[in-house]
Amino acid sequence: MTRLFLVLAALLLGTATPAAAAATNDIDGYVRAYLDHTGLPGAAVAVTRGGDVVRVAGYGHDASGTPITASTRLPIASLSKSMTAFAVLQLVEAGRITLDEPVTRYLPAFRLADERGARITVRMLLDQTSGMADSAFPDLTLPQPHTLAEAVDRLRDAGLASEPGTEFHYHNPNYEVAARIVEIVAGQPFAEYLRTRLFAPLGMTASTTVDEPPAGTTGYVRAFGFEVPAAEPDWFTGGSHGVLSTATDLARWLEAQQDGGGVLSPASNALAHTPAAGRDYALGWGKYRPDQISHNGEWFTHTAAQILLPDGYGIAVLAGTGLALDNDAESLAQGLVTLVQGGSPEPALPAGVIADRVLAALALAAVALAILGVRRARRKPRWWRVAPPLLPLLPLAFLPQLLGVVFAGRRGTYAQVLYVWPGLVIALGVVALAGLGVAAARARAVVSGTRGRNQEESGETRGDAQWASANRRSGSRSR
């Protein structure tokens, strides 16, 4: 009998997939290894499979030194867009919104500086093909609104980057307008709608949405491999990236993505996850890899990621470092994908850390060359050599615009650039100052050298005149 039980136990254990074993046994180890290797101060993780929670936990600490747990409320940033889309789709199912009707049908106050804005539909807001874009309306560089109504009103000055419905442009105001539609159609504040119609039915009792970061919100920015505490700047987050949540609540959100979770029909749930033909962005979710439905989120001091896999796994990660070349939450989430699929992920240094090391080396080299250049400037000044050392001032002057190219057209202010990539700003500043020092030394040497030559020439002229005068006097005496 004992042998029979052993055989049955062996068979049962044999049916457990490697992915399931990895998910239950190795998640904690991998997350801790990631934090140790990258210096990420803290993160919260939710892993589900179907309707089951595999793991919810917090690791490390936040910027105040408080340990992060599964119940720690953190910004989920643009993961909020998937929740806004769910809210719109609920109203679609209720027959109160039609996706392909113009926005102006539900929101008469919606007006753009471009008359083509009247053709923007609700669907175009959700799949980000409205034609609105940072290139036409750099909202981060403008005075920020304080309500969804103000966010819609300020679009009266917005142009369009493309014909509505033709091109994808990731642009937060799309979801601000969508959230305002929910407010108008439902007849209640957007935050209240999410609380009563989405969060409460799903059991997400710790989740809420805000129009701006709560006072005292602090996370980290990374510079030269160091995590520096920083306060989240004031900016408008309503509708597009304003939800605060926990790993525990996000596990319930991931479970709901299997079939709508009772707040949305399976058909509408599938619609939210399915991009139109030829595109990779659906309705608050994207399909950037063949085997994943996902979305990332980025505040200036926090990041987030959520991923759905075909075998029923859902992964959400909230991290305590902000918008940068890398998204720590996404990197960590992709490692967890490898883990639950039976692989052995190895934590890697963020690309931003590697880039900062290169920038530091270039800055040090620039200082060394500047010292050499200042010394050499005394010997042989040339006027045409004054300008070249000033060239690094150009990228420093246009840094927000240049980074807009790197970040898909999304432009910010200098202060925001300092949050996103402080290492680049510091390194460019050092290089520019070094060049300015060399240019000043060369300019001084050129002016000094010119003055010296003028004085020498003047002296020679006076000497010649004196010699000629002496000769004349000598000739007179001899006669």
QUIZIHU-V633033 format. One record per residue. RES is the residue in one letter. PHI is phi in degrees with one decimal (999 if undefined). OMEGA is omega in degrees with one decimal (999 if undefined). D_LAST is the distance of its C-alpha to the last C-alpha in Angstrom with 2 decimals. Layout:
# QUIZIHU-V633033
res: <RES	RES>
phi: <PHI	PHI>
omega: <OMEGA	OMEGA>
d_last: <D_LAST	D_LAST>
This chain:
# QUIZIHU-V633033
res: <M	T	R	L	F	L	V	L	A	A	L	L	L	G	T	A	T	P	A	A	A	A	A	T	N	D	I	D	G	Y	V	R	A	Y	L	D	H	T	G	L	P	G	A	A	V	A	V	T	R	G	G	D	V	V	R	V	A	G	Y	G	H	D	A	S	G	T	P	I	T	A	S	T	R	L	P	I	A	S	L	S	K	S	M	T	A	F	A	V	L	Q	L	V	E	A	G	R	I	T	L	D	E	P	V	T	R	Y	L	P	A	F	R	L	A	D	E	R	G	A	R	I	T	V	R	M	L	L	D	Q	T	S	G	M	A	D	S	A	F	P	D	L	T	L	P	Q	P	H	T	L	A	E	A	V	D	R	L	R	D	A	G	L	A	S	E	P	G	T	E	F	H	Y	H	N	P	N	Y	E	V	A	A	R	I	V	E	I	V	A	G	Q	P	F	A	E	Y	L	R	T	R	L	F	A	P	L	G	M	T	A	S	T	T	V	D	E	P	P	A	G	T	T	G	Y	V	R	A	F	G	F	E	V	P	A	A	E	P	D	W	F	T	G	G	S	H	G	V	L	S	T	A	T	D	L	A	R	W	L	E	A	Q	Q	D	G	G	G	V	L	S	P	A	S	N	A	L	A	H	T	P	A	A	G	R	D	Y	A	L	G	W	G	K	Y	R	P	D	Q	I	S	H	N	G	E	W	F	T	H	T	A	A	Q	I	L	L	P	D	G	Y	G	I	A	V	L	A	G	T	G	L	A	L	D	N	D	A	E	S	L	A	Q	G	L	V	T	L	V	Q	G	G	S	P	E	P	A	L	P	A	G	V	I	A	D	R	V	L	A	A	L	A	L	A	A	V	A	L	A	I	L	G	V	R	R	A	R	R	K	P	R	W	W	R	V	A	P	P	L	L	P	L	L	P	L	A	F	L	P	Q	L	L	G	V	V	F	A	G	R	R	G	T	Y	A	Q	V	L	Y	V	W	P	G	L	V	I	A	L	G	V	V	A	L	A	G	L	G	V	A	A	A	R	A	R	A	V	V	S	G	T	R	G	R	N	Q	E	E	S	G	E	T	R	G	D	A	Q	W	A	S	A	N	R	R	S	G	S	R	S	R>
phi: <999	-60.8	-62.6	-62.7	-62.8	-64.2	-63.8	-63.2	-62.7	-62.8	-64.9	-63.7	-63.9	-67.6	-80.9	-70.0	-74.6	-58.3	-63.0	-64.6	-62.6	-63.7	-63.1	-81.7	-99.1	-115.0	-59.8	-58.5	-62.7	-67.7	-62.3	-64.6	-64.4	-63.9	-62.1	-64.7	-75.9	-97.8	83.7	-57.7	-67.5	-167.2	-158.6	-124.8	-132.7	-129.2	-128.7	-127.2	-142.5	62.9	-98.2	-109.7	-89.6	-83.6	-161.7	-129.6	-165.7	-117.4	-140.3	70.3	-146.9	-90.8	-69.4	-90.0	90.6	-76.3	-58.9	-86.2	-123.0	-66.2	-104.5	-75.2	-80.6	-136.0	-66.8	-100.7	52.0	-75.4	-61.2	-58.5	-59.6	-65.9	-77.1	-61.9	-62.0	-60.5	-61.7	-62.8	-65.5	-61.2	-71.8	-64.9	-63.7	-79.8	78.1	-101.0	-136.6	-117.4	-58.8	-99.5	-86.7	-61.0	-57.3	-62.9	-64.6	-102.3	-137.9	-58.1	-74.3	-75.0	-140.4	-114.7	-69.3	-98.5	-63.4	-66.8	-59.4	-65.8	-93.8	-71.7	-102.5	-62.3	-60.6	-63.5	-64.9	-72.9	-98.3	60.2	-116.7	-67.3	96.5	-70.3	-160.1	-61.9	-65.9	-96.5	-147.9	-72.9	-61.8	-67.0	-90.2	-103.1	-54.5	-86.3	-74.2	-122.7	-139.2	-64.0	-62.5	-66.4	-62.9	-74.2	-60.7	-70.6	-71.9	-60.9	-97.4	-87.6	-96.7	-120.4	-88.9	-159.3	-61.9	-53.2	87.7	-105.3	-135.0	-87.9	-138.2	-71.8	-151.3	-55.3	-56.9	-54.7	-83.3	-66.9	-66.1	-60.7	-66.1	-65.8	-60.1	-59.0	-58.9	-68.3	-68.9	-80.1	71.6	-152.2	-56.5	-58.3	-60.7	-68.8	-60.9	-60.8	-63.0	-87.4	-104.8	-124.2	-65.7	-62.3	-60.8	-89.6	79.0	-88.4	-72.2	-96.5	-93.7	-154.5	-129.9	-128.3	-88.8	-155.8	-57.2	-59.4	-55.8	86.9	-64.7	-134.3	-136.5	-132.0	-116.1	-111.9	-138.1	53.4	85.7	-105.9	-93.5	-111.1	-59.6	-149.3	-78.3	-65.1	-68.6	-76.4	-158.0	-82.4	-122.9	-59.0	82.7	-101.2	-157.9	-107.7	-78.3	-109.4	-151.6	-127.9	-61.8	-61.6	-67.7	-66.9	-62.2	-67.9	-64.3	-63.7	-61.2	-66.6	-73.4	-73.6	-147.4	100.1	61.6	84.9	-99.5	-151.9	-69.9	-55.6	-66.7	-69.7	-60.9	-65.2	-61.5	-63.0	-95.2	-111.7	-68.4	-67.2	-55.2	84.1	-125.1	-122.0	-110.4	-95.1	-119.2	83.6	-134.2	-128.3	-119.9	-93.9	-129.9	-58.2	-107.6	-139.6	-110.5	-153.3	-161.0	-103.0	-139.5	-144.6	-98.7	-72.2	-127.9	-147.3	-134.5	-151.7	-155.5	-138.6	-138.6	-116.0	-111.1	-60.1	-85.2	97.5	-73.5	-126.6	-132.8	-132.4	-135.4	-118.0	-124.2	-92.2	-116.4	-98.2	-51.0	-160.4	-58.0	-112.3	-113.2	-56.0	-62.6	-69.1	-61.6	-66.5	-64.7	-67.0	-63.3	-67.7	-60.0	-58.2	-64.3	-71.3	-89.9	94.5	-89.6	-126.1	-68.5	-115.8	-59.5	-120.1	-62.3	-57.4	-59.3	-62.3	-66.8	-63.3	-62.1	-64.2	-65.0	-64.1	-62.6	-63.4	-64.1	-65.4	-65.6	-64.1	-62.7	-64.5	-64.3	-61.7	-66.2	-65.9	-60.4	-64.6	-65.5	-64.5	-64.6	-71.5	-62.3	-73.5	-83.3	-138.3	-69.0	-132.8	-61.9	-75.4	-94.3	-75.1	-75.2	-52.2	-64.5	-84.8	-58.1	-60.6	-67.2	-64.9	-62.9	-66.8	-67.8	-110.2	-58.9	-58.4	-67.8	-65.5	-69.0	-59.1	-67.5	-65.2	-100.5	54.3	84.3	-83.1	-107.7	-135.4	-90.3	-59.8	-62.3	-70.9	-62.2	-64.8	-70.1	-71.4	-145.5	-59.9	-59.8	-67.6	-62.9	-64.4	-63.6	-63.6	-62.6	-63.8	-61.9	-64.6	-65.4	-61.3	-63.9	-63.4	-63.3	-65.1	-61.6	-64.2	-64.6	-67.5	-63.5	-63.1	-66.7	-63.9	-64.1	-63.7	-64.6	-65.2	-62.3	-64.2	-66.3	-62.3	-65.5	-65.4	-64.5	-63.6	-64.6	-63.8	-64.4	-63.5	-63.3	-62.1	-64.6	-64.0	-63.6	-64.2	-64.7	-64.2	-64.0	-64.0	-64.6	-64.6	-65.6	-63.7	-64.4	-69.3	-77.4>
omega: <179.0	178.7	-179.5	178.5	179.2	178.8	179.7	178.7	179.0	179.1	179.4	177.6	-179.5	-179.7	177.8	-177.1	175.5	-179.3	-179.2	179.0	179.7	-176.4	-176.5	-171.9	-167.3	-177.8	-179.1	-178.5	-178.4	-178.6	179.3	177.2	178.9	179.6	-179.5	-173.7	-173.4	-176.0	176.3	-174.3	-177.0	-179.8	172.4	-172.1	171.5	175.8	179.3	170.6	-173.5	178.6	-177.1	174.4	178.0	-178.9	167.0	-176.1	172.5	-176.4	177.2	-173.8	175.9	-174.0	176.9	-178.6	179.3	178.6	175.7	178.6	177.6	-178.5	179.5	179.1	-178.6	176.2	174.0	174.9	-171.7	166.9	178.1	-177.7	179.7	179.2	174.4	178.0	177.5	179.8	177.8	-178.4	173.8	179.7	173.0	179.2	179.2	178.7	-175.9	176.2	171.8	-172.3	-173.7	171.5	178.0	177.9	-176.1	177.1	-177.5	-174.7	-177.7	-179.2	-177.7	179.2	175.5	175.5	178.7	-176.4	177.4	178.5	179.1	-178.9	179.9	179.4	178.3	179.2	-179.8	174.2	-172.9	178.3	172.0	174.7	-177.2	-173.5	173.2	-175.7	177.4	-179.1	179.5	-177.9	-176.9	-168.8	-178.8	-177.6	-175.4	174.0	-173.8	174.6	179.4	177.7	177.3	177.9	177.7	179.9	177.7	-177.8	-176.1	178.5	176.4	178.6	-174.6	172.5	177.0	178.0	-179.4	177.5	179.4	176.6	-174.0	-174.6	176.8	172.9	178.7	-171.3	-176.2	-179.8	175.1	-176.4	171.0	177.9	179.5	179.4	177.2	175.5	177.8	179.2	-175.8	-176.4	-178.4	179.1	177.5	178.8	-177.3	-179.9	179.4	177.6	179.9	-178.6	-173.7	-173.1	-177.8	-174.4	-177.2	179.4	-179.1	-178.3	179.5	-169.3	-178.9	-174.2	176.5	175.9	-176.5	178.0	175.4	-178.3	177.6	179.2	178.1	177.7	-176.2	174.7	-177.9	164.1	-175.2	178.3	178.3	177.0	179.1	176.5	-175.8	177.6	-179.5	177.6	176.8	179.7	176.9	174.1	-174.9	-176.2	-173.7	174.4	-173.8	-176.1	-173.0	-176.2	170.7	-176.4	-179.1	176.6	179.6	179.6	-179.3	174.3	178.3	176.9	179.0	177.8	-179.3	-179.2	178.9	-177.2	-177.9	175.1	-179.6	177.3	-179.4	179.4	176.5	-179.1	179.3	176.6	178.4	178.5	179.8	-176.2	-169.7	178.1	172.8	-178.4	178.1	179.9	179.2	176.9	-179.5	179.5	-177.7	175.7	177.0	174.7	-175.9	174.6	-174.6	-173.5	-177.1	165.2	-170.9	169.9	175.7	176.7	-176.6	161.4	179.7	-178.1	178.9	174.7	-178.3	177.1	173.1	-175.1	173.2	-179.0	-176.4	-177.7	175.2	178.2	171.0	-177.8	174.1	-179.9	172.7	-175.8	-175.2	173.5	-169.5	-179.9	-178.3	174.4	179.0	169.2	-176.7	-178.9	-179.2	178.1	179.2	179.5	179.6	173.7	177.6	174.4	178.5	-177.8	-176.8	176.2	175.0	179.9	-179.7	-177.2	176.5	178.6	179.3	176.2	176.0	179.4	179.3	178.4	178.5	179.4	179.3	178.2	176.8	179.5	178.9	178.7	179.0	179.6	177.8	177.6	179.2	178.2	179.4	179.1	179.5	177.7	178.4	-178.9	178.4	179.1	-177.8	-177.7	-178.2	-172.4	-168.8	-176.5	174.9	-174.7	-176.4	178.8	-179.2	-171.5	-174.2	179.8	-179.2	-176.1	178.5	177.2	-178.2	178.0	177.4	-179.4	-176.4	-174.7	178.8	179.4	-179.8	179.0	174.7	176.8	-179.7	-175.7	171.2	175.2	-178.5	-174.9	177.4	178.3	176.4	-179.5	179.7	176.1	179.6	173.6	-172.0	-176.3	-178.8	179.7	179.8	-179.4	-179.5	-178.3	178.5	178.1	178.6	179.8	-179.7	178.4	177.5	178.1	178.6	178.0	178.9	-179.7	179.5	179.8	179.6	179.0	178.7	-179.9	178.9	-179.7	179.9	179.8	178.7	178.9	-179.6	180.0	179.5	179.3	-179.8	179.3	178.2	178.6	179.2	-178.9	178.2	179.0	179.2	-178.9	179.5	179.8	179.5	179.8	179.3	178.8	-179.7	-179.7	-179.3	-179.8	179.4	-179.0	-177.1	177.4	999>
d_last: <149.29	146.18	144.91	145.56	143.43	140.64	140.74	140.67	137.76	135.83	136.47	135.36	132.19	131.58	131.59	128.68	125.52	122.45	120.52	122.97	122.85	119.07	119.01	121.31	120.09	116.36	114.86	114.18	112.66	110.35	109.14	108.45	106.62	104.49	103.59	102.77	100.65	98.67	98.45	100.31	101.54	104.81	106.96	110.42	112.45	115.53	117.28	120.44	122.69	124.87	126.48	125.95	123.23	121.94	119.42	117.77	115.53	112.33	109.85	107.00	105.86	104.12	100.84	102.68	104.13	107.63	109.54	110.00	113.66	115.67	116.04	112.36	111.23	107.99	106.18	107.34	104.50	104.97	108.33	109.31	108.90	112.01	113.96	112.69	113.76	117.20	117.53	116.77	119.21	121.92	121.57	121.63	124.94	126.23	125.54	123.02	119.88	119.39	116.50	115.55	115.66	112.37	111.12	111.24	115.04	115.22	111.96	111.18	108.15	106.45	103.60	100.33	97.24	98.22	101.39	102.47	103.34	106.64	107.74	107.36	110.74	112.03	112.07	108.38	107.58	109.55	108.23	104.70	104.35	103.92	100.35	99.05	96.35	93.55	91.05	92.31	93.22	91.56	94.08	92.75	89.43	91.15	92.87	96.20	99.58	102.30	105.43	106.60	106.81	103.13	102.26	103.90	102.39	98.80	99.31	99.00	95.28	95.87	95.22	96.75	95.14	97.82	100.97	103.86	106.04	103.63	101.36	101.63	99.20	99.93	99.50	101.07	101.68	104.28	106.52	105.69	107.09	110.10	110.87	110.66	113.18	115.52	115.17	115.96	118.81	120.43	119.91	118.68	115.41	114.20	114.37	117.96	118.86	117.59	119.39	122.74	122.77	120.87	120.29	123.67	125.81	123.95	124.18	120.41	120.95	117.55	115.52	113.87	111.00	108.12	105.56	102.78	102.47	104.36	102.25	101.30	101.62	99.48	99.04	96.34	93.19	91.92	88.34	87.27	90.91	91.55	94.03	92.60	95.01	94.10	95.81	96.90	94.81	96.56	97.36	100.29	102.86	106.00	107.95	105.47	104.88	106.46	109.57	109.94	112.59	113.85	114.72	118.40	118.13	116.08	118.85	121.20	118.69	118.45	122.26	122.42	120.23	123.12	125.27	123.90	125.47	127.85	125.05	124.33	126.41	125.80	124.71	122.07	120.98	120.47	118.56	116.09	115.42	115.20	111.98	112.23	111.88	108.33	107.23	107.27	107.51	110.97	111.85	110.14	110.43	108.52	109.50	106.32	108.23	111.39	113.52	112.26	112.38	109.76	107.32	104.49	103.38	100.09	99.07	95.68	97.41	100.65	101.86	105.27	107.01	110.47	111.91	115.28	116.53	119.24	121.57	121.85	119.23	117.08	114.03	112.00	109.15	107.25	104.08	101.88	98.49	96.97	95.51	93.07	92.45	95.92	99.10	100.65	104.04	104.01	102.91	105.67	108.20	107.43	107.98	111.37	112.16	111.63	113.76	116.75	116.65	117.18	113.62	111.54	108.38	105.39	103.16	99.58	96.40	95.48	92.76	90.81	90.66	89.36	86.81	85.64	85.10	82.91	81.00	80.53	79.13	76.72	75.62	74.96	73.05	70.96	70.12	69.12	66.92	65.39	64.39	62.80	61.12	59.59	58.15	56.72	55.22	52.49	51.19	50.69	51.23	51.99	52.72	55.58	57.41	57.93	60.91	63.37	64.43	65.58	68.18	71.07	70.88	72.36	75.78	75.92	75.36	78.07	80.45	83.57	83.24	82.67	85.68	87.71	87.45	88.76	91.60	92.98	91.08	92.04	89.08	88.66	86.18	83.62	86.05	88.79	86.55	85.97	89.76	90.17	87.39	85.55	84.22	82.36	80.84	79.74	78.34	76.46	75.10	73.83	72.24	70.63	69.23	67.91	66.15	64.80	63.31	61.57	60.27	58.91	57.18	55.61	54.54	52.95	51.15	49.90	48.58	47.09	45.48	43.99	42.63	41.13	39.43	38.09	36.70	35.13	33.58	32.32	30.78	29.02	27.61	26.28	24.77	22.98	21.57	20.39	18.80	16.96	15.83	14.60	12.61	10.97	10.22	8.93	6.46	5.33	5.41	3.79	0.00>
